[in-house]
Amino acid sequence: MANYGRDIRNSVHNIEQHSRSARTTVFRTRHKNSRRIGLAMLGAVSAMALSGCSTAPGSVYDFTQINGMEPAQQITVQIPQALKDAAGADAENLLVTSVVVKSLDLDSSKYCAISIEITYPDGAADKLTTPTLTKAQADAAAEDDVQTFLDQYEATSPADLEQKLTRQVQLDTEASLKSMNSDMTVEEYLASYDDFDSVQEAALERWIRDDTAGYLGYLDELPSSIEEGAEKVISGMEQSYGAEAEEAAKVSNVERVASRLHLSSARAAAALNVSAPEQGAYLSVDFQSATRVQDCAKSPTDPDATSSFDFPIQSERGIDTFATVGLTVMKNGEISIFSGEVNGYMVDTNRDWIVEK
């Protein structure tokens, strides 16, 4: 028989070290099965620069330009119809379909800037203001986690969990006594060998010892029984998700929309001072336009001066990213598409859209 420990308190493997941060929330999870398909290769861009070619305003990037494209003063980035057709139902809930990116003059030599005019399908902008975790989602997530917790032990409730685990210790101890041809009772054996006063106490120690999933990280102190501990775990799950939903509700609509467009920590457009600009993103109150103040690129493919813009999509998990572009801007106002990617789709050598496997 396994030694369950002589002192239940000393057998706990530092319960306080179980961190709530080890848990994951499905609503925070972003599934990224993507391929970078629009990388503006350094060699290609250099060759363009040497040729002396230029592109007129109104250049269009549609994620199929696998060899990059020339810099321009204005670029329209759009989700092409061919991609929508290939994606089928996956593309029905796109929340942004295109953006027009222009360079923006600043009364400053420290930074460069781009303006982004955003096109939304009807009602899409409102969807982007939905909290990252609503109360309904929090309740559903907590319910799922509670069920997973109980299912791990094939239990239906905290009381049933204690009964099952206590019964298992009873059976294991009886088997050990039988193998030793001992005539002691289970209680006598546990008291003499492991210094436990009852089978329930031994079962509690085993439960704490075997908590590999970190559920006891929800507890501030050791419980006196399995049932009590399980009830506190469940309560902790519910409270944790509830607190997350409350915090999500406090975020402003500008912040919510900006984060889903990869304009994290954006401020209201009125906060932009073109004479003394601060680096970062600025979003209009109607979410139709944004300004990004960023480092001036040393070249069209300067990775240290790249900013991103996401094309969000509504999914069963919440709001995910369908496509992303990386943008650079040089001091002369030339904008470049540094990179582009579409999650789950790619173009073949004939520039036809196919599912990425």
N, C-alpha and C positions, 0 to 999 in steps of 0.2 A: 504494500500500500504506500502511496505517495505520502511524504511527510508534509502536512498542511501548515506546519509552523506552531510554535509554542505560544506565541503571543500575536493575536490578530492585528494589533497595531503595528508591530514590527514587521509583519508579513506584507504590508502594503508597500508596493513599489512606488513610493513618493507620489501619492495620488495628486498632490498639488501640481506635479509636473505635467499632468495631462492637460494640454491647452485646448481651449475651445477653438483656437485658430486652426486645429487639425481638421475640423469639420469642413465640408464643402457644401455650398449652396448651389442647387442646379440653376438658379436664376442668375448666378454670377458666372457660370461656366460658359465660355465661348468655344464652340467646336470649330477648329480651323483646319480644314482639309483643303489647302489652297496651294496654288502654284503661281510663282511670280512670272507673269507672262509679258509684261510691258516694259521690261528693264531697258532703259536707254543706255546701251553699252557705250563705254568710254571711247572705244575705237570708232564706233559708228558716228558718234557725235563729233569727234575730232575730225573725221573725214569730211563731215558736212561743213564744219567751220572752215576748213582749208579750201573747200570748193567755192566759198563765197556765196553760197545759195542763201536765200532767205524765204520765209514763209509769210504770206500776207495774213493780216488779222482775220480771225475767223477759222483758224486751223481747228480740226476736229480730232479728238483722241477717243477711240472706241474700244480700247483694250486688245485690239488685234495687231497693233504695230509692234511686232516682236523685235524689230531692229531699231526701235526708237523713232523719234521724229524731231524735226528741227525746232529750235526755240522760236517763240513768237511773242508778240506783245499781248495777244489774247488767244486763249485756247478754250474751246468747248469740250468738256469731258462728258460723255454720254454712255448710257447702257444701250447698246445697239439692239434693234428689233430681232436680229438673228440670234443674239444671246437669249433674249426673252423667249423666243420660240423654242430654243434648245432646252432652256430651263423649265418651260411649261409652267406647271402649278407653282414651282419654286419661285418664279418671278412675279406671280400675281400680286404679292404683297410688298413690292418695292415701295419704299417711302421717299426716295429721291431718285429721279430719273436722269437728271443732267445738271451740270453746273457750268457757268461761264466764268473763267478765271482771267483777270486782267491785272496788270501791274498798277501800283498806286504810288503817286509821288508823295514823298514826305519832306518836310522841312528839316531834314536831319541826315547827316552822313553816317550815322552809326548803324542804322538798320535799313532794310528794304521791306516792301509790303506788297501784298496781293489782295485784291478784292474778289469775293466769290458770290456770284448771283445764283441762287438755288431754286430749282424747279421741283415742286412737290406734286404728286397726284392729289386729287381732291380728298381733303380730310386727313392727309398723311401727316401734316405738321402737328395736328392735335394729338395724333397717336404718339408722336415723339415726346410729348410732355407727360406721358404716363410714368408714374414713379417706377424705378427699377424693381421695386418689390412692393406690391400692393398688400393690403391686409388680407384679401382673399387668397393671394398667392402664398403669403406667409403662413396662413392657417393650413393650406393644402400641403405645403412643404413640411410643416411640423407634423402633420398627420402621417405623411409618408415616412418621415424619420422615426416616429414612434412605432409605426408598424414594422419597419425594418429592424428596430431594436428588439421588439418582442418576437418577431419571426426567427431571429438568430437562435432563440432558445425554444422555438416552437411553443411559445406561451401566448395566452390570450389576455393576460392582465398581470399586474405586479404580484398579486396573490398567487396566481397560477405559476408564475415564474419561480417564486420561492418554493412552492410545493414541488415542482419538477426538479429543481436543483438539490433540494434537501433529500428527495427520494433517491437521486442518483448517488449522493454521498452515502446514504444508508446502504444501498446495494453494493457499492464499491467496498465499503468497510466489511460488510458481511462476507463478500468474496475473499477478502484478505484474511479474515479470521478463519474461514474454512480451509484455505490453503495452508495455514499455520496449525491446523488442528487445535485451535484455541477454543476454550469453553467460555471466554469472556463475552459479555454483551457488547453491542456496538458502543453504548454510552460509556461503559467501563474502559473499553479500549481507547476511545478518544480522550477520556480524562487522564488515563495513565500514560499514553504515548504522546499525545499532542496537546495535552492540557486544555482541552475544550470541555465546556460544561454541557454541551448539547450538540446534536447533529446539525441543528439550525446554525449554530455558531461556526461549525466546521464548514458548512455549505457557504456561509457568508464569506469566510476567509478564502475559499476556493474561487468564488465568483470575483472577488476583488483581485486575486492573484492572476486570474485568467482573462482579465479585461483588456484584451489586446486591441479592441476597437476604440478604446479611449472614452467610452461612455461615462466613466466615473469622473471625467474632467468637468462634468456639470455640477459636481458636488463640492461644497465648501468644506465639508468635514465627513468623517466616516459615518455611515448609517449604522443603526443598531440592528437592522435586519435587512434581508434582501428586498422584501416588499417595500420597506421605507425607502431604500436606496433607489429602487426602480421608479417609485412615484416621484422622487426628486429629479431623477434623470428626465422623465417625461415632462415634468413641470419646467425644467431648465431648457429643454428643447423649445417648448412653446413660448417661453419668455424671451429666449434669444431671437427667434424669428420675429416675434412681436416688436422687439426693440429695433430690429433692422428695418421693419416696415415703418415704424415711427420716424426713424432717421431719414429714410428715403422720402417720406412725405414732406420733410422740411426743406428739401432741395428746391431751388427756384426753377421755373420753367426754362429760363435761359440756360442755366447750368445743365439741366437734363438734356435739352436738345443739343447743346454744344458738345456734350460728352459723346453723344451718339453719332455725331458728325466728325469725330476725332478733333474737336476744337476744345479740348479739355481746359477747364479753369477759365473759360471765356467770360469776359465782362460785357456789360451792355455797350452798344455801339457809341452811345453818348460819352462814354469814358475815354474815347480815343482822342488824344491830343497830337495832331499831326506835326506840331512844332517841337514837341518834346515827347515823342512816342515811347511807350514802354512795350517791351517784347511780349507777345502773347496774342490771343484771339479776342475778337470783339464781334458780337452778334446783335443784329437788330431785334427790336421787340417783337416784330412779326415773323422773325426767323427767315426772312426772304434773302437776306444778304449778310455776309460776314467779311471781316477784315483780319488778315493775319500779318502781324509785324514779326519779322524773323531776320536772322543773319543774312547778309548778302552772300550769295554763292560765289565762290572763286571760279567755278566752271559750271556748266550745265549739269554735271554729274557729281557735284560736291556733296558727299554723304553727310557732312557735318552741318549743312545748311538746308536740310530737307524737311518739309512739313508734309503731313498726310491729311487726306480728306476721305471719309468713309461714306459709302452708299449703303444706308441701313435698310433692313428688311424685317417685316413682322414674321415671326416664326412661332411654333408651339412653345418654345422655350422663353419667348419674350421678344426682344428686339436684338437681332444679330447683325453682323456685317456681311453684305453680299459682295461688295467690291471695294477696293482701296486704291487710291493713286498717291504717289509721292511727288511733291512739287518743289522746284527751286526757282529763285528769281535773282537775277544779277542786277548790278547797279544801273545798267542801261535800260532796265525794264524788261529784259528778255526772260520769258517764263519757259521752263522746261518740265516735261513729264519725266521725272527721274525713274519712276517705277510704276507698275500697275499689276494688280492681282484680282482674280475673281475666285471666290471660294467654291471649290468643287467642279469648276469648268475650265476648259482650256481650248485653245485653237490648235488645229492640226496644221500640217505644212501647206494645206490648201486654204487656210484661214477659215475653215469651218469649225463651228463650236461643237465640242464633244464633252462628255462627262469625264472628269479626271478620275482615274482609278489608281 
